[in-house]
Amino acid sequence: MSSSPTNIPPNDPRINQGHQEHRTTGSRPSTSTSSVSTSTSPTTILLAILSVLSAVLIAYLVNCSTTVSTDEDASTVSRFFPLTRLFSSRQSVVRPVANSVDHQLKSSIANLGTEGSGFKMRTPVYFISHGGPNVMYERDHPAYAKLQELGREITTKVKPRAVVVFSAHWQAGRDTIQVNTAEITDLIYDFYGFPSHYYKEKFPNVGSKEIAQKVMDALRDAGIKAEGVKRGLDHGVWAGFKCAFDPETNPLKVPIVQVSLFGTEDPAQHYKLGQALSKLRDENILIIGSGMAVHNLRDMHFTFGDPRPLPYTVSFDEALKDAATAPVEKREQAMVDLLKRPDARQAHPFFDHILPVHIAAGAAGDDKGRRLWTLKSGSMSWAQFRFGEPATNGSL
């Protein structure tokens, strides 16, 4: 846009405004180019400033268009700055193609895992009873449907940026916790005597060095020894997760970092382990404990074909509910006392499957526990717990 006064008609009032001094001296204002160029009107100055600002804005928008990293970002910039459509190119939002399926999966899940992470939400904590690998195939089993419900709650309401999970099937040292730092993780088929196709099952997943480091830092801040290792996911994670997060109908799409238990049966030690990681919940990281509410494989042959629960299954399952849902100030002691009950060793000949709920309760902080569902069957209980409420990130 030109600001030259030669484009202004001689009788334009802007000339008189720009040369007021001629009126005060009684002389006629000149309309020549040389005369007008010797002074500048406010309007001319304003037009010049607008021209400069327009140039700066265009340069800024061109720069924005070359730094867009995703299609979603591109649409957002275009919506608020429509001129970017003139300068942006499709090439600017295309990511390099990965060299393998694993790396494609890693890239896509990692990117999806960061969506919505700007919201400062405190995630709830879950304990799931994962069952055996056969739960993936027994779709008429009530536990299958309940795991699906829980999975949909997590993907549609909680929407975490990552999941940190403790499985009954991984114990480390007596005073040391191990954290899986692998980003591409295989599956561990840690079960025996099942049909051959069980050992060909797949569950797409990726890990995260960033989240693993956050876990180790939090543990060390709490005075707990922690070390990174590379390991696959055992079936205490992937079998239950495949029911909850079906890869085709309800994919999780965020990194999964598995963390070990201690190599002890100390409930207080595991409760404090959960407490050490509670602050991760403020970063939209979801903590899940995976075990069984009652787990006695030795007595399964007594109940084969008979779904009626054994007496200790009923009594311990209810005692677990009372402890996990106790007032916050009494919960830690109640969870410790739970494993001192006379029926505790009947319900759990080994405490590895119950200790993940102690970790979950410790990570819950001031949030109350709630039993979402239970099924007492033979020498097993499938109780599922949640601590806190699943505030909906997407609704903010």
Long-range contacts (C-beta under 8 A, 24 or more apart in sequence): 1-47, 1-50, 1-51, 3-44, 3-47, 3-48, 3-51, 5-33, 5-36, 5-37, 5-44, 6-33, 6-36, 8-36, 14-41, 14-43, 14-44, 15-41, 17-41, 17-42, 17-43, 18-44, 57-83, 58-83, 61-87, 62-87, 65-89, 65-92, 66-92, 67-92, 68-92, 68-93, 69-93, 70-111, 102-184, 103-184, 105-204, 105-206, 106-183, 106-184, 106-206, 108-253, 109-204, 109-205, 109-206, 109-253, 109-254, 109-255, 110-206, 110-208, 110-255, 112-253, 112-254, 113-161, 113-162, 113-208, 113-253, 113-254, 113-255, 114-161, 115-159, 115-161, 116-159, 116-161, 116-284, 116-393, 116-394, 117-161, 117-283, 117-284, 119-284, 119-393, 119-396, 120-282, 120-284, 121-284, 121-391, 121-393, 122-281, 122-282, 122-388, 122-391, 123-158, 123-160, 123-281, 123-284, 123-285, 123-286, 123-287, 123-388, 123-390, 124-158, 124-281, 124-286, 124-367, 124-386, 124-387, 124-388, 124-389, 124-390, 125-274, 125-281, 125-286, 125-287, 125-288, 125-289, 125-360, 125-361, 125-363, 125-364, 125-367, 125-386, 125-387, 125-388, 126-150, 126-154, 126-286, 126-287, 126-288, 126-289, 126-360, 126-384, 126-385, 126-386, 126-387, 127-288, 127-289, 127-290, 127-291, 127-324, 127-356, 127-357, 127-360, 127-361, 127-383, 127-384, 127-385, 127-386, 128-240, 128-244, 128-288, 128-289, 128-290, 128-291, 128-384, 129-291, 129-292, 129-293, 129-380, 129-381, 129-382, 129-383, 129-384, 130-167, 130-168, 130-235, 130-236, 130-237, 130-239, 130-240, 130-290, 130-291, 130-292, 131-239, 131-240, 131-292, 131-380, 131-382, 132-191, 132-235, 132-239, 133-191, 133-194, 133-198, 133-201, 133-235, 133-239, 134-194, 134-198, 135-239, 135-240, 135-243, 136-201, 136-239, 136-242, 136-243, 142-375, 142-382, 143-243, 143-375, 143-382, 144-243, 146-372, 146-373, 146-375, 146-382, 146-384, 147-240, 147-243, 147-244, 147-384, 148-243, 148-244, 148-246, 148-250, 150-244, 150-372, 150-384, 151-241, 151-243, 151-244, 151-245, 151-246, 151-250, 151-252, 152-250, 153-390, 154-244, 154-245, 154-252, 154-286, 154-390, 155-245, 155-250, 155-251, 155-252, 155-253, 156-392, 156-394, 157-390, 157-391, 157-392, 157-393, 157-394, 158-286, 158-390, 158-391, 158-393, 159-284, 159-392, 159-393, 159-394, 160-254, 160-284, 160-285, 160-286, 161-254, 161-283, 161-284, 161-285, 162-208, 162-211, 162-254, 162-255, 162-256, 162-257, 162-284, 162-285, 162-286, 163-252, 163-254, 163-255, 163-256, 163-257, 163-285, 163-286, 163-287, 163-288, 164-211, 164-215, 164-257, 164-258, 164-259, 164-277, 164-280, 164-285, 164-286, 164-287, 164-288, 165-237, 165-256, 165-257, 165-258, 165-259, 165-287, 165-288, 165-289, 165-290, 166-258, 166-259, 166-260, 166-261, 166-287, 166-288, 166-289, 166-290, 166-356, 166-359, 166-360, 167-234, 167-236, 167-237, 167-258, 167-290, 167-291, 167-356, 168-236, 168-261, 168-290, 168-291, 168-292, 168-295, 168-352, 168-353, 168-355, 168-356, 169-234, 169-235, 169-236, 169-352, 170-231, 170-234, 170-236, 170-258, 170-260, 170-261, 171-260, 171-261, 171-262, 171-263, 171-352, 172-260, 172-261, 172-262, 172-263, 173-225, 173-262, 173-263, 174-262, 174-263, 174-264, 175-224, 175-225, 175-262, 176-225, 176-226, 176-227, 176-262, 177-219, 177-224, 177-225, 177-226, 177-227, 177-259, 177-260, 177-261, 177-262, 177-273, 178-226, 178-227, 178-228, 178-229, 178-231, 178-259, 178-260, 179-212, 179-215, 179-216, 179-219, 179-226, 179-227, 179-228, 179-229, 179-257, 179-258, 179-259, 179-260, 180-207, 180-212, 180-228, 180-229, 180-230, 180-231, 180-233, 180-257, 180-258, 180-259, 181-207, 181-209, 181-212, 181-213, 181-228, 181-229, 181-230, 182-207, 182-230, 182-231, 182-232, 183-207, 183-208, 183-209, 183-255, 185-231, 185-232, 185-233, 185-256, 186-232, 186-233, 187-232, 187-233, 187-235, 187-238, 188-231, 188-232, 188-233, 188-234, 188-235, 189-235, 190-234, 190-235, 191-235, 201-238, 201-239, 201-242, 203-233, 203-238, 203-241, 203-242, 203-247, 204-247, 204-251, 205-233, 205-238, 205-241, 205-252, 205-255, 205-256, 206-255, 206-256, 207-255, 207-256, 207-257, 208-255, 208-257, 211-255, 211-257, 211-285, 212-257, 214-280, 214-283, 214-285, 215-257, 215-259, 215-277, 215-280, 218-276, 218-277, 218-279, 218-280, 219-273, 219-276, 219-277, 221-276, 222-272, 222-275, 222-276, 224-272, 224-273, 224-276, 231-258, 233-258, 234-258, 236-290, 236-291, 237-290, 240-290, 261-352, 261-355, 261-356, 261-359, 265-339, 265-350, 265-351, 265-352, 265-355, 267-335, 267-336, 267-338, 267-339, 267-351, 267-355, 267-358, 268-332, 268-336, 270-355, 270-358, 270-359, 270-362, 271-332, 271-335, 271-336, 271-358, 271-359, 271-361, 271-362, 272-362, 273-359, 273-362, 274-358, 274-359, 274-360, 274-361, 274-362, 274-363, 274-364, 275-362, 275-363, 275-365, 276-362, 277-363, 278-362, 278-363, 278-364, 278-365, 281-363, 281-365, 284-393, 287-359, 287-360, 287-363, 288-360, 289-356, 289-357, 289-358, 289-359, 289-360, 290-356, 291-352, 291-353, 291-354, 291-355, 291-356, 291-357, 292-353, 292-354, 292-380, 292-381, 292-382, 293-317, 293-320, 293-354, 293-357, 293-374, 293-381, 293-382, 293-383, 294-347, 294-348, 294-376, 294-379, 294-380, 294-381, 294-383, 295-347, 295-348, 295-353, 295-354, 295-379, 295-380, 296-346, 296-347, 296-348, 296-349, 296-379, 296-380, 297-349, 297-379, 298-349, 298-379, 299-378, 299-379, 300-378, 300-379, 300-380, 302-378, 302-379, 303-377, 303-378, 303-379, 304-378, 306-378, 307-377, 307-378, 308-378, 309-376, 309-377, 309-378, 309-379, 309-381, 310-346, 310-378, 310-379, 311-343, 312-343, 312-346, 312-347, 313-347, 313-376, 313-377, 313-378, 313-379, 313-380, 313-381, 314-376, 315-343, 316-341, 316-343, 316-344, 316-346, 316-347, 316-348, 316-381, 317-347, 317-374, 317-376, 317-381, 317-383, 319-343, 320-354, 320-357, 320-381, 320-383, 321-371, 321-374, 321-383, 324-357, 324-361, 324-369, 324-371, 324-385, 324-387, 325-368, 325-369, 325-370, 325-371, 326-369, 327-368, 328-364, 328-366, 328-367, 328-368, 331-361, 331-364, 331-369, 332-361, 332-362, 335-361, 347-381, 357-385, 360-385, 360-387, 361-387, 363-387, 364-388
